[in-house]
Amino acid sequence: MNRKVIGSILIIGLVGIGMIVFFRSPWYKSGDMGLPKGVKDGETSILEVSAQEKKGHPVKKFVLTAEEKQWEISEDKKVAAWTYNGTVPGESLRVTEGDVVQVKLKNELDVPVTIHWHGVLLPNRMDGIPGLTQDAVQPGESFTYEFVANDAGTYWYHSHQQSSIQVDKGLYGSLVVEEKDNEYKKDEVFILDEWAVNQEREDISNMGGMMMGAMSGDGEADTKQMYDTFTVNGKAGNAIEPLTMEAGERARLRFVNAGYQEHRLVFPEGSMKVIANDAENVVSEDHNSNVLEIAPGERVDVEFTKTDKETVFIGQEQSVENAEDMVIPVVSDENQNRHQDASLAQEAGVAKGISYGSEKPIFVDTPEPDVSYDMDLSMGMSMGEGMSFQINDEIFPDTPPIHVSEGDIVKVTLRNNGRMNHPMHLHGHRFQVNSKNGKKFEKPIVKDLIHVKPGEEYVIYFKADNVGEWLFHCHDNNHAARGMVTIVDYEGVYSPFDLGGEKENQPN
């Protein structure tokens, strides 16, 4: 037996041991970990910074109740879901740019919850991170979030308390901030997700597939083994509501990936053009690409034109297991045949989150940074804790924070040295993606989430212009739960909250 074979067997064995411990041993132990020192140091509490001027703005009020509900994914698949207002996804919130958004969260579950406003630029104290920006909302209690929706675009909301579990169980919904002059009469949101319906999400029987996938370089091997059902707006297969459009009609379709697996949607040829990514308008004359790649946590808006009066389909690329669950029929008449003989178009080009430059870059030229931070993303083993996902060889809350002062230009170099995909999401800011693997983009891309695959390196820049304590983490929340989280720590401010404790604050 040669050395390569022996090496591979050893690696598989180690990964296997890691997976066993990964499933058997919870990473987070309530109450025995503290926030990094810099996050607790400062003269001013985060509750006292970044106030927004609300006078004169229209106020839109909502109530979201976290409650358990038996949810029917399809005729033969039901799950015990955790919901906002009894549905998966929760109520779709629509406001107009400039509105004051006021949301009262009522918790009728028997566990603590929060709401994080994913992608929204808002005051730190409204970010919904238990143990960092607030205490988790306890059973029977409520909390009111309030912020000005200054930036039009597609956003979503979800719990950030034990998010690897709570988002998985259905605690999410969409937030659309509409432009004052909306050019699309038809405007729809589609939230993509994965569920473990007929299997345990974290079961030792999944281990073999994970190991083989990891060794083959499949960056999603873990996620693919954990889930057996795909959904669109909480429904699968024939239960998915069709989109009704006349032949030749245009619509704005907003896609949100609330799951932990990358999805690739195939559109009819010549029907789709990307118009926004992560709430930033993009510059694109590409009418040929018909496959849309959406990373976990990412939002992509497309202009879709129904090119045929007959039923056409938008659906998950069929090479993936469970793909048949995620097919959206587009009909011209509600009585048309919805699903029978569903077939997808031939695949042409792929549109990704980094395919198109943004209309409004943050920086015209590559800036000179005040702060530089190398973020190495990797997998490892933590003694007694099992498989971990690390930033600079540490797991949260021991990961080194990104220390900044207000006004700093911050450069972050992200490198994926592991075998899994890591969609990295920054709270409270948008960043400019300048290069991939050392090659500079001709047109910079503005986002709040960058999907870093094995072997990839990205350089991003952002301006420290929203004072507070902000998470920067992997939005495969199973990876975040195992440590892949750090904090952008502003000088002079501190968080008055604590991890764990009697409030059971668990931000991952």
N, C-alpha and C positions, 0 to 999 in steps of 0.2 A: 504494500500500500504506500503510495507516494506521499510526500509532505503536504501537498495541496489538499489531497483528500482528507488526510488526518486533520489538517487545520480546519477544513470545512466542518467536519464532524464535531470538533471541539467547539467551534463557534455556535453551531446549531444546538449543542448541548447546553452551552451557557445561556443562549437566548431562551431555550426551553425552561431552564431553571428560573430565569428572570420572569418569564411569563407566568409560571406557577405562582411565584411569590407575588407578582403583579396582581393576580386575581385574588390571592388569599389575604393580602395584607394592605389595609388602607393606608394611603400615604399621609393624610393629614390627621394629626392627633390634636383634638380640640384642647386649647388652653396651654400648650407647652411650647409655643413658638411666638416670637415677637417680631414686629416690623423692623426692618433695617434701621440702624441708629439715625442716619440722616433724616429719615422720614418722621422720626419723633422729635427732632431738634428744630428750633426756630422760635421766633418771637410772636408770630401771628398764626392763629388757627386757620385751617382751610375753610372753615365755616364763615370767615370774615372777609374773603377775597372774591374778586371777579363778579361783583354785583352787576346785574343787567338792568338797564333803564326800561321799565315796563309801562310807564305812564303814556297814555294815548294809543296803546296797542290793543287791538281786539283780543278778547280772552275766549279761548275754547276750553271747555271743561269736560272731563271724562272721568268715569269711575271704572276701575279694573279690579275685579274680585278674583283672587286666587282660590280655586276650589277643585276638588276631585270630581271627575266625571268619567263614566264609562263611555268611551269614544269608539264609534264604528268607523274603521278605516275603509273597509269594504264589506260586502255582504257576509263574507266568511272570516273576517278579521276584526276583532274587538280588543281594545286595550284599556287598562285602568290609567287614564291620563290625568295629569295635573294641568289645569287650564286657567286662562284669564277669561272670565265671563262665560265659562261653560263650553267653549269651542276651541278647536285646534285648527288653524292658528287662532289666537285671541282676536278681539275686535280690531278691525283695520281702522287706524286713526288717520284722518285726513284733515290737514290744516292748510292755511295759506301763509306764504313767507311773510314774516313780520308779526304773526299771531303770537300771543302768549299762550303756551300750552300748560294746562293745569290738570294733572292726573292724580286722583286719589286712589292709592292702592289699599285694598282691604284684604286681609289675609284670613281665609277660612280653611286653610290647610292645617295639618297638625305639625308642620315644620316651618321654620323661618324662611322668608323669601325677600327678594328685592326686585326692582326693575332697573336695568341698565339701558340707556338710550344709545344704541350702537351707531357710531358714526356722527352723532350730533355734537356740535361745538357748543358747550354749555358750561355754566359754573361748576367747579369741581364738586361742590357739596350735593349736586343733583345727579352725579354720575352713577349712583346705585351700587357701589362696591362695598360689601359688608366688611368691616374691620379696617377700612381705609377712608371711605368718604361718608359712611353712616353705619349705624347698627342695623343688623338684619331686622326686618319687620316680623314680630313674633305672632304666633297664632292668636287670632282674635283682635289683633291691633291693626292700625292703619298708618300710612305715611303719605304725604302729598308732595309730588314733584312739580316744580314750576320753572319754566325757562322760556326764553324768546326763541322762536324758530326763525332765525335770521337767514338761513341758507336753504334754498329750494333743493329738493332731491329725494331720493329713496333711502329710507332708513328702516331699522327694525328695533324692536324692544324685546328684552328677555331677562329672565332672572340671572343674577350673577352670584347668588348664594348656592354653593355646591353646583355650579352651572353644568358640570359634566353629567350630572344626574337630572337636574331640574329642567334644563333645556331639552334633554332627551325625552322627558316625560310630557313635553308639550307647552311649557311656559314661555311662549313667544308670540309675537304678532308684528304687523307692519305699521310703520309710521311714514306717511307720505306728506312732504311739505311741497305744496303745489306752487308753481310760479303764478304771479298775479295775472300774467297774460299767458294762458295755457293754449297751445296751438292744437292739441289733440282732443277731439270730442270723446274718443274711447280711450280709457286709461285703466289698465288692470294690473293687479299684483299676483304673482305666483311664488309661493314659498316652498322650497324643496327641502326634503328631510329624509332620514332613514330611521327605521324602527326595528327592534328585536321583538317580534310577535310570537313566533313559534319556537323560540330558543332563548336561553339565558344570554344576555349581552356579554357578560364576562364569565365564560364557562371554560373549563380546562379542555373540553372537547374541541374548542376552536384553535387550540395551540398549534397543532400540526400545520394547518393552513397558514397561520401567521408566520411560523418559522420559515416555511418554504417560500412564502411571498417575500419575506424580508431578505432571504438569501438571494432571491432572484432579482432584487432591486426594485420590487414593486413598492413604491412609497406609501401605498394605502393598504398594505397587507393586513394590518391590525383592524382597520375600520371595516374592510370588506368581510372579515370573518365575524364581526360582532353583530351585524344587522342582516335581516332577511327580507325586509320590505321597504320599498321606496314610496314616498307620498308627494303629492302636489296639493297644497292647501289642505293638508290633513287627510286626503283621500288617495286611494290606490286603484289602478286599473280602471274597470268600468264605472267605478264610483266617482271618478274625476269629472267635475262639471265641464262641459264643453264651452269653448269661447265662440260666441256668435258674431260673425262679421259678414258683410256683403262682399262679393267679389270686387276687388279694386279699392276696398276701404282700407285706410291707414289707422293704426292704433299704436299707443305707447304701452309696451309690456314691460313691467318691472319684475325682475327675477331676484330673489333673495335665497341664498343657501344657508338654511338654519341648521343643516346637518354637519357631520364631521368628515364627509367624503366628497371629493371633487366630483362634480357632475358635468357631463358634456351633452348638451342638447342639440339635436339635429333639426334644422328648419327646412321647409321647402326651398328649393333652389331659387335664388333671386328675390327672396321675400324679406330678408332681415338686414338691418344696419345698426351697429352699436352707436348709441347717442350719449350715453353717460356710464361712468363706472365709479362706484363709491361716492355717489352724489356730485361728481364732477363731470361737466360736459366735455366730450372728447371731439377731436378733429378727425373725421373719417369719411373718406369717399369710397370705402370698400363695400361694394354691393355683391361681391362674389362669395365671400366666406359665409358658410351656412351652418357651422358648428360653433356653439357658444360654450366655452369652458368657464365654469364658475367655481371658485374655490370656497371652502367653508368660511362663512362669515361675510363673503363678498356680495355686493349688489351690482347688477348690471341692467341698464335700461336699453331696450332696443326699439327701433321703429319697425313695425311689422306691417306688411301689406299682404292681404289675402289675394293670391294671384289666380285663384280658380273658384268657380261657383260650387264645385263639388267639395266634399269633406277632405281636408288635408290635416296633417299631424305634425306636432312639435313633440319630440320625445328623446329620452335618454338614448345615447349611443348603444346599440344592441349587443355589443361585445361584452358588456358587463352583466354579471349575474343580477337578477331582479329588475333588469331594464324594462321588462314589459309592464311593470307597475307604474312607470313614470312616462305616460303618453297623454298629451293634451289634444283632443279633437278640436279642430276649428271648422265650424259649420256655418252655412249661410241660412239655414232654416233649423229651428230647434227640433223639428221632427225628422231631420235627416239622420241617416244611420251614423251612429257616433263612433263605434269602436270596431265593428266587424271588418276584417281584412285590413286592419291598421298596418300601414307600411310607411317607412321613413324614406326620405329622399337620399340620393347618392351623396356621400360626404364630399364637400369641396374644402375650402380653407377653414382654418380654426381661428376664431377670435378669442383672445385671452385678455386678462386684466392688464397686461403690459403691451398690448398690440397697438394702441393708439395714443398719441399725445393729447394732453389736456388743453382746452381752450385758454385757460388762465393759469399759467405756471406760477408757482410761488416765487421762483427766482428766474430772472431772464438769463443770467450767466451763472456758471457754477460758483457758489459763494466760498469765501474763506471761512472755515468753521472756527468757532470759539471753543467748542467742545467736540472731541472725537471719541467714539466708543466702538470697540470691536465686539460683536455679538456672535459668538460661536455656538451653534445649535448642535446638540449631540444627544446620544442615548448612553445610559450607563446603568450601573447597579448601585443602589444605596443599601448599606448594611441594615438588615432587618426590615427594609421597606420594599425591596424588589426592584423591578424595572423603573427607571426614572428617565425623564426628559429634561435636559440640562441647558442652562445658559452659562457659558464660561465655566463649565465643570461643576456648577452648583445648582441646587434646586431651591425654589422659593420657600421661605423668605430669605435664604442666605445668598441668593443671586446678587451680584453687585449692581446697585442702582445706577442710573444715568443722572449724575448730578449736574444741574443747570442753574443759571441765573436768568431772571426775566430779561428778554431781549437777545439772548444768545442764539447764534446759528449753530445747530447741532448736526453733526455728521455721524451716521451709524452705518457700519459695514456688517451685513448679515451673511454668515456662512453656514451652510448646512453640511456638517460633517457626519451626520447619521444616515440611517437607512429609511426614514419616514419623512413624508411631506410635512411642512410646518407653515401654515398660513398665519403670518405674524401681524397682529392688530395693535395699533397705537390708539389709546383713548385720548380724547380732548384736543387733538391736533390733526392736521393733515400734513403729509410729507411728500416730498418730490423724489421720485425714483430717477436717478441720473444714469445708472449703468447696470449692466448684467454681465457677470463673468469678465469684468474689465473693459467691456465695450460700451461706450457711451451711447445713450439713445439720442437720435437726431432731434426728437421732440420730447421734452421731459413729461413725465406722467405724474399726476397728483392723485394720491390715494390715502386711505387710512389702513389698508391691509395689503400685504405683499405675500404671495404664495411662494415659499422658498422650498424647492425640491432638492433631493439628495445631490450633492456636488455643486449646487448653485451658490453664487455670491451676488448680492445686490448692495449698491451704495445708495443711501437715501439721505436727504437733508430736510430738516424742519426748523421752524423758528419757535423758540420758547416764548410764546405770547399768550399763554393761558395758565396763570399761576395756580399751582395746586400740587397734588400727589396723584400721578396718573399711571395706570397699568399699561404695560407693553407685553403682550403674551401671545402664545399660540392659540389660534381659534379652533383647532381640534381640541375641544375642551377636555377630552380624555388625556391629552398630553399636558395641558395646563394643570390639571389635577395632580399630575405626577411631577410638577416642578417647573415647567417651562413658562415662567412668569418673572418679570422684573418691574421696576418702578422708575418713572421719570420723576425725580425728586428736585423740586425748586428750592433754592436757598431762601431761608428766612421764614418759611412756613412749615407747619407740622400738622400731622393728623392726630386728633384727640381720641381716636378709636383704637381698639385692640383686636387682634385675631383671637378666635376661640372665645373663652370666657363664658359667662352666663348667657350671653346673647348668641353664642355658638356661631360667631362670625367666620364663615368659610368662603373666601372670595373666589375660589376656583371651582 
